[in-house]
Amino acid sequence: MTIRATRRGLIAGGALAVGRAFAQAPGAWPSRPVRIIVAWAPGGAVDTVARRMAQKLAEQLGQPFVVENKAGATGTIGAAEAARAAADGHTLLALDNTYAMLPFLLNRLPFDHATAFAPISVSAFSPVLLAVGSRTPYRTLQELIAAARREPEKITYGTGGIGSAPHFATEAFQQASGIRLYHVPYRGAGEAVTAALGGQVDMVMISLGSALGSIQGGLLRPLAISRESRIAAMPELPTFAEAGMPGFGVVNWSGLAAPRGTPAAIIERLQAEMVRALAAPDMQAFLATLGAEPGGMPPEAMAALLSRETALWRDVAARAEIQRQ
């Protein structure tokens, strides 16, 4: 997939360059604990990765990195608080791909979407898993697609709500495969998964970490995963390309950003320290349990990723006729 191929080509050289740049800069930062604002409730994928990254950065930099959950309003409450913070490197935002969707969900944002934050780096790229309930008859992705083509909108899918990341991902899947499914929104992703387990909906598109237990227990049947290669935990699970959809490449990601105006030397230092953290064996083992791949790209590459994804989700939202609230 283009996202991961670009990431691999940039991490190593970018890390060396920023490391040399910061070696000549003043060493006053961090002078006190650093807040990482997570704009989602505890326990989700963004929160879990942010907490592990915070732990590694604290170990490396000798100051606490404290995660604060500021959930609500599709992530805009936490993002707005981070945008208002002093641009001194002591407040960061745990950013994820939902940020690229915000302009197409809300009529008005409490910050400038394009300029409020300075991207630092991606922590992890997490695959999207398409899974069906064990009671459904679908054994392969192509069986599900064929059934949906025969009877449009008969197959149901659950998400954590209109405009959520799984909603956008499933809309992208429908557009790529030329089918129409029936959307059943819930109050959260957990409720959507529970509905699939209980047979109230046929399928969900979720992260591997939130589905692994249900899959291992035989309650969910995975049909495809958005990776370039299969994962060791489920070697029988095909990628979307292997399942007949080589052009489908939706991947979740999360990382860190700082308020606009944060000194470049601090941004560069943080990116270099994130690369160092992601290279640690315990961090790599942790990400492997999520089926995720480490990030580490330079700030300018993360900014380009965010720009590309904003354009991607704009087009998906327009074709799906998702209405701003």
C-alpha positions in Angstrom: 0.0 0.0 0.0 1.2 3.5 -0.8 1.0 4.7 2.8 3.3 2.0 4.2 5.7 2.1 1.2 6.2 5.8 1.6 6.7 5.4 5.4 9.5 2.8 5.0 11.4 5.0 2.6 11.5 8.0 5.0 11.9 6.7 8.5 15.6 5.9 8.6 17.0 8.9 6.8 14.6 11.3 8.5 15.5 10.0 12.0 19.3 10.5 11.3 18.7 14.0 9.9 16.6 15.2 12.8 18.9 13.6 15.3 21.9 15.6 13.9 19.8 18.8 13.9 18.7 18.6 17.5 22.2 17.7 18.7 23.1 21.4 18.0 20.0 22.8 19.7 19.5 23.9 23.3 18.6 21.1 25.7 16.0 22.9 27.9 13.1 20.8 26.8 11.3 19.1 28.5 11.6 21.1 31.7 8.4 19.6 33.3 5.9 16.9 32.7 4.4 16.6 29.2 0.7 16.2 28.7 -0.6 14.0 25.9 -4.2 14.7 25.3 -6.2 11.8 23.9 -9.5 13.0 22.4 -11.2 9.6 23.0 -12.2 7.5 26.0 -9.7 5.2 27.8 -9.2 1.7 26.4 -9.5 2.5 22.6 -6.8 1.9 20.1 -5.6 5.5 20.1 -5.4 5.6 23.8 -3.6 2.3 24.1 -0.9 3.2 21.7 -0.5 6.7 23.1 0.0 5.3 26.6 2.7 2.9 25.5 4.4 5.7 23.6 4.1 8.0 26.6 5.8 5.4 28.8 8.7 5.0 26.4 9.2 8.8 25.9 9.2 9.2 29.7 11.9 6.6 30.1 14.0 8.2 27.3 13.6 11.9 28.2 13.5 11.8 32.0 10.2 13.6 32.5 6.7 12.1 33.0 4.5 12.0 29.8 1.0 12.0 31.2 -2.0 10.9 29.1 -5.2 12.8 29.7 -8.5 11.6 28.1 -10.7 14.5 26.9 -13.4 12.6 25.0 -16.4 14.0 23.2 -17.8 15.6 20.0 -16.0 13.3 17.6 -12.6 14.1 19.1 -13.0 17.9 18.8 -13.1 18.6 22.6 -9.7 17.2 23.2 -8.3 18.6 20.0 -9.6 22.1 20.8 -7.9 22.0 24.3 -4.6 21.0 22.7 -4.9 23.7 20.1 -5.3 26.3 22.8 -2.3 25.1 24.8 1.0 26.9 25.0 3.2 26.0 22.0 6.2 25.0 24.2 6.3 21.2 23.7 4.6 20.4 27.0 1.2 19.7 25.6 0.7 17.2 22.7 -2.3 15.7 20.9 -2.6 12.0 20.1 -3.8 12.4 16.5 -5.4 9.7 14.4 -7.0 9.3 11.0 -10.3 10.5 12.3 -8.8 14.0 12.3 -8.7 13.9 8.5 -12.5 13.2 8.5 -13.6 16.1 10.8 -14.2 18.7 8.1 -16.8 16.4 6.5 -18.6 15.6 9.7 -19.0 19.0 11.3 -20.1 22.3 9.9 -17.9 24.3 12.3 -14.7 23.2 14.1 -13.3 25.0 17.2 -9.9 25.2 15.6 -8.4 25.6 12.1 -8.2 22.1 10.8 -5.4 22.8 8.3 -3.1 24.9 10.6 -3.9 24.3 14.3 -1.3 21.5 14.7 2.3 20.7 13.8 2.5 17.0 13.0 5.3 15.2 14.7 5.1 11.5 13.6 2.9 8.5 13.3 3.2 6.0 16.1 1.5 3.0 14.4 -0.3 1.9 11.3 -3.1 -0.5 12.3 -5.0 -2.7 9.8 -8.7 -2.7 9.3 -10.4 -6.0 9.7 -13.7 -7.0 8.0 -15.4 -9.6 10.1 -18.9 -11.2 10.0 -20.9 -12.8 12.8 -20.5 -16.5 13.2 -24.2 -17.0 12.4 -23.9 -15.5 8.9 -23.3 -17.8 5.9 -20.4 -15.8 4.5 -17.1 -17.7 4.5 -15.1 -15.5 2.1 -15.0 -11.8 1.1 -16.2 -12.7 -2.4 -19.2 -14.6 -1.1 -20.2 -11.5 0.9 -19.7 -9.2 -2.1 -21.7 -11.5 -4.4 -24.6 -11.7 -1.9 -24.6 -7.9 -1.5 -24.7 -7.5 -5.3 -27.7 -9.8 -5.6 -29.6 -8.0 -2.8 -28.4 -4.5 -2.2 -28.8 -3.2 1.3 -29.8 -6.6 2.7 -26.5 -7.2 4.5 -26.2 -5.0 7.5 -23.1 -3.5 9.1 -22.6 -1.9 12.5 -20.5 1.1 13.5 -19.9 3.4 16.4 -22.1 6.0 14.8 -22.6 8.1 11.6 -19.3 9.7 10.7 -17.1 7.4 12.8 -13.9 5.9 11.4 -15.6 2.5 10.8 -18.5 4.2 9.0 -16.0 5.9 6.7 -14.0 2.7 6.2 -17.1 0.7 5.3 -18.3 3.4 2.9 -14.9 3.2 1.2 -15.2 -0.6 1.0 -18.7 -0.3 -0.5 -17.4 2.2 -3.1 -14.4 0.0 -4.0 -16.5 -3.1 -4.3 -19.5 -1.6 -6.0 -22.0 -2.8 -3.4 -24.6 -1.3 -1.0 -24.9 -2.4 2.6 -27.3 -1.2 5.2 -25.8 0.9 8.0 -26.9 0.4 11.6 -25.2 3.1 13.8 -24.6 2.5 17.5 -23.4 4.7 20.4 -19.9 3.2 20.2 -17.7 0.6 18.5 -18.1 -1.8 21.4 -21.9 -1.9 20.9 -21.5 -2.5 17.2 -19.2 -5.5 17.9 -21.7 -6.8 20.4 -24.4 -6.5 17.8 -22.4 -8.6 15.3 -21.8 -11.2 18.0 -25.5 -11.4 18.8 -26.6 -11.5 15.1 -28.3 -8.1 15.1 -25.9 -7.0 12.3 -24.0 -9.1 9.8 -20.6 -7.4 9.7 -18.3 -4.9 11.2 -15.0 -3.2 10.1 -12.8 -2.8 13.2 -9.3 -2.9 14.4 -7.6 -6.3 15.1 -7.0 -5.5 18.7 -10.7 -5.0 19.5 -11.7 -8.2 17.6 -9.0 -10.7 18.4 -10.7 -12.2 21.5 -14.0 -12.7 19.7 -12.3 -14.2 16.7 -10.3 -16.6 18.8 -13.6 -17.5 20.6 -15.3 -18.3 17.4 -17.9 -15.5 17.7 -16.6 -13.5 14.8 -15.4 -14.8 11.4 -12.7 -12.6 9.8 -12.8 -12.4 6.0 -10.0 -10.0 5.1 -7.4 -7.6 6.7 -5.9 -4.4 5.2 -2.2 -5.3 5.3 0.4 -6.0 2.7 1.0 -9.4 4.2 -0.7 -11.9 6.5 -0.3 -11.7 10.3 1.4 -14.3 12.4 -1.5 -14.5 14.8 -4.0 -15.5 12.0 -1.9 -16.9 9.1 -5.1 -18.2 7.5 -6.7 -14.8 7.2 -6.1 -13.3 3.7 -5.3 -9.7 2.9 -7.9 -7.7 1.0 -5.6 -8.0 -2.1 -5.5 -11.8 -1.7 -9.3 -11.8 -1.2 -9.8 -10.1 -4.6 -9.6 -6.4 -3.7 -6.1 -5.3 -4.5 -7.1 -1.6 -4.6 -8.6 -1.4 -1.1 -6.0 0.1 1.3 -7.8 1.8 4.2 -5.4 1.6 7.2 -5.9 3.3 10.6 -3.0 5.2 12.1 -2.3 7.3 15.2 0.5 9.5 16.2 1.5 12.8 17.9 1.1 16.5 17.0 1.9 19.7 18.8 0.1 23.1 18.9 1.0 25.4 16.0 4.1 27.4 16.7 5.9 24.8 18.7 9.6 25.3 18.0 11.0 23.1 15.2 13.8 21.8 17.4 11.3 20.4 19.8 9.3 18.8 17.0 12.5 17.3 15.6 13.6 16.0 19.0 10.2 14.4 19.6 10.2 12.6 16.2 13.7 11.3 16.8 12.7 10.0 20.2 9.6 8.4 18.8 11.8 6.5 16.2 14.0 5.4 19.1 11.0 4.2 21.1 9.5 2.3 18.1 12.8 0.5 17.5 12.7 -0.9 21.1 12.0 -4.7 21.2 9.2 -4.3 23.8 7.5 -1.7 21.7 7.7 -3.8 18.6 6.3 -6.8 20.4 3.4 -4.7 21.7 2.5 -3.4 18.3 2.7 -7.0 16.9 0.0 -8.0 19.3 -2.2 -5.4 17.6 -1.2 -6.5 14.1 0.2 -3.0 13.8 3.3 -1.7 12.1 5.5 1.0 13.6 5.5 4.5 12.2 8.3 7.0 12.7 8.1 9.1 9.6 9.4 12.7 9.7 7.0 15.6 10.4 6.8 16.7 6.8 5.8 13.1 5.7 3.1 13.0 8.4 1.8 16.3 7.2 1.6 15.0 3.6 -0.2 11.8 4.9 -2.8 14.0 6.6 -3.3 16.1 3.5 -3.7 13.0 1.3 -6.2 11.4 3.7 -8.2 14.6 4.1 -8.7 14.5 0.3 -9.5 10.8 0.3 -12.2 11.1 3.0 -13.6 14.3 1.4 -14.3 12.2 -1.8 -15.7 9.2 0.2 -18.0 11.5 2.2 -19.2 13.2 -1.0 -20.0 10.0 -2.8 -21.7 8.5 0.4 -23.6 11.8 0.9 -22.6 12.0 4.5 -24.2 15.1 6.0 -22.3 17.5 8.2 -23.8 18.0 11.6 
